[in-house]
Amino acid sequence: MSRIAQVQRNTKETQIRVKVNLDGTGAAQLATGIGFFDHMLDQVARHGLIDLEIEAKGDLHIDGHHTVEDVGITLGQAVAKAVGDKAGLVRYGHAYVPLDEALSRVVVDFSGRPGLHMRVPFKSGMVGGFDTQLAYEFFQGFSNHAGVTLHIDNLFGDNAHHQCETVFKAFARALRLALTIDPRSAGMIPSTKGSL
C-alpha cells in the first residue's frame, strides 16, 4: 500500500503545502523562506528516506514563528495521514547522531498520544535567519498532529548549528526506524490494545 499524503494549511498567517512519501529515497523540494530551516528539513528527508515537498509562505516580515510552527503542524498531519492505521509498523524508533562535538538523541513512539520532552540548551539564539527557540515549536506542532511521543535530548554541543543539525538528523533516523514495516507483524497493530 502506498504511504503518500498531501496536506494544505491556510491561515491569515501562513499558507503551507506538504507532500510526503514515507517510502521514498530522501528527495526534497523545500521552500519555507528560512534558509537554515530548509537545511534542517532536508536532513529529515535525506536521513529519514522520506520524499518531502514543502512550500510555505508566511508572515516572515514579523518573524519565523508562525511559519516554523505551522510547517510542523502540517508535516505532522501529512505523516499521520500517510501512516494510516499503523498496521505492521515498527512503531518505536531511536537514534543517536553526532556532528563534531555535538551529540543528540531522539526517541519516537507512534503511540497516538502526543507528547514532547525536549532538552536542548542551544548555545546561540540564532543560526543564520533561524531562531533556535523555534525548533521546539516545530517539534511541538509535529508531535501534536502526528500523534507521536517525542523525547529529544542534546547531550553535548558547543555550536548551535551542530546542536540543531544533530537533533534534526536524529529525528530523521528515529522516524525512519519507527515508520518501517515489520514483516514479522504484517497487518498487526503494534499494541496490546489492538489500536493506536
C-alpha positions in Angstrom: 0.0 0.0 0.0 1.2 3.5 -0.9 2.1 5.7 2.1 1.8 9.0 0.4 -0.1 12.0 1.6 -0.6 15.7 0.9 -2.0 18.3 3.2 -2.6 22.1 2.8 -3.0 24.6 5.7 -4.1 28.1 5.0 -4.5 30.7 7.7 -4.2 34.5 7.8 -0.5 34.0 8.9 0.7 31.2 6.6 -0.1 29.2 3.5 1.5 25.8 3.6 1.5 22.7 1.4 3.2 19.5 2.4 3.5 16.2 0.5 5.2 13.1 1.9 6.2 9.7 0.7 7.2 7.6 3.7 8.8 5.0 1.4 10.9 7.4 -0.6 14.5 7.9 -1.3 15.1 11.1 0.6 14.3 13.5 -2.2 13.3 17.0 -1.1 11.8 20.2 -2.6 11.8 22.8 0.1 10.8 26.5 0.1 9.9 28.0 3.5 11.7 31.3 3.2 14.1 30.4 6.0 17.3 29.0 4.6 18.6 27.2 7.7 15.1 25.7 8.3 15.1 24.3 4.8 18.5 22.8 5.5 17.1 21.1 8.6 14.1 19.8 6.7 16.4 18.5 4.0 18.1 16.4 6.8 14.7 14.9 7.7 14.1 13.9 4.1 17.6 12.6 3.4 18.2 10.7 6.7 14.6 9.6 7.1 14.4 8.4 3.5 11.1 10.3 3.2 10.4 12.2 0.0 9.3 15.6 1.1 7.8 18.6 -0.6 7.2 21.7 1.5 6.0 25.1 0.2 5.4 27.7 2.9 4.5 31.4 2.6 4.4 33.0 6.0 4.5 36.4 7.7 8.3 36.5 7.8 8.2 40.3 8.0 7.1 39.7 11.6 9.4 36.7 12.4 9.7 33.0 11.6 7.4 31.7 14.4 4.2 31.1 12.6 5.9 29.6 9.5 8.1 27.1 11.5 5.2 26.1 13.8 2.7 25.7 11.0 5.2 23.6 8.9 5.5 21.3 12.0 1.7 21.1 12.3 1.2 20.4 8.5 4.0 17.9 8.3 2.6 16.1 11.3 -0.8 15.9 9.7 0.7 14.6 6.4 2.7 11.9 8.2 -0.4 10.8 10.3 -2.4 10.6 7.1 0.3 8.6 5.2 0.8 6.2 8.2 -2.9 5.3 8.3 -4.0 2.7 10.9 -0.3 1.8 11.7 -0.7 -1.9 11.0 2.6 -3.6 10.7 4.5 -0.6 11.9 7.7 -1.0 14.0 6.2 1.9 16.0 9.2 2.8 18.1 12.4 4.4 16.8 15.5 5.9 18.4 18.8 7.4 17.2 22.0 9.0 18.4 23.7 11.3 15.9 27.0 13.1 16.4 28.4 16.1 14.5 31.9 17.0 15.6 31.5 18.0 19.3 27.7 17.7 19.3 25.6 14.6 20.1 21.9 14.3 20.2 19.4 11.5 21.0 15.8 11.3 19.7 13.3 8.6 20.6 9.8 8.5 19.0 6.7 6.4 19.6 3.8 6.4 17.1 1.5 5.9 20.2 -1.4 8.1 19.1 -0.7 10.2 22.2 1.0 13.5 21.5 3.8 14.4 23.9 7.1 16.3 23.7 10.0 16.3 26.1 12.8 18.4 24.6 16.0 19.4 26.3 18.3 21.3 24.0 20.4 24.0 25.6 21.3 25.9 22.5 24.5 27.9 22.7 23.1 30.7 20.5 19.7 32.2 19.9 20.1 32.4 16.1 21.6 30.2 13.4 21.5 32.2 10.2 18.0 33.5 10.0 16.6 30.7 12.2 15.6 31.4 15.8 16.7 28.3 17.7 13.7 28.7 20.1 11.5 27.7 17.1 12.9 24.2 17.0 10.7 23.5 20.0 7.7 24.9 18.2 8.3 22.8 15.1 8.6 19.6 17.1 5.6 20.5 19.3 3.4 21.1 16.2 4.6 17.8 14.7 4.1 15.8 17.8 0.6 17.1 18.4 -0.6 16.5 14.8 1.2 13.3 14.0 0.1 11.8 17.3 3.5 10.8 18.5 5.5 10.9 21.7 8.9 12.5 21.2 11.9 12.7 23.5 14.7 15.0 22.2 17.9 15.5 24.1 21.1 17.3 23.0 23.7 15.5 25.2 26.7 17.5 24.1 27.4 20.6 22.0 29.1 23.9 21.9 28.0 25.1 18.4 24.3 25.8 17.9 24.4 24.8 14.2 25.8 21.5 15.2 23.3 21.1 18.1 20.4 21.8 15.8 21.6 19.6 13.0 22.2 16.6 15.2 18.7 17.0 16.6 17.1 17.0 13.1 19.2 14.2 11.9 18.5 12.0 14.9 14.8 12.8 14.5 15.0 11.7 10.9 16.7 8.4 11.8 14.3 7.7 14.6 11.4 8.3 12.2 12.9 6.0 9.6 13.1 3.2 12.1 9.6 3.7 13.6 8.0 4.0 10.2 9.5 0.8 8.9 7.0 -2.0 8.1 8.0 -5.1 10.1 7.4 -8.3 8.0 7.1 -10.3 11.2 4.0 -8.4 12.3 2.4 -7.8 8.9 -1.2 -6.5 9.3 -0.9 -6.4 13.1 -1.4 -3.2 15.2 1.7 -2.8 17.4 -0.2 -2.6 20.6 -1.8 -5.0 23.1 -4.9 -2.7 23.0 -5.4 -3.6 19.3 -5.5 0.1 18.2 -3.3 3.1 18.3 
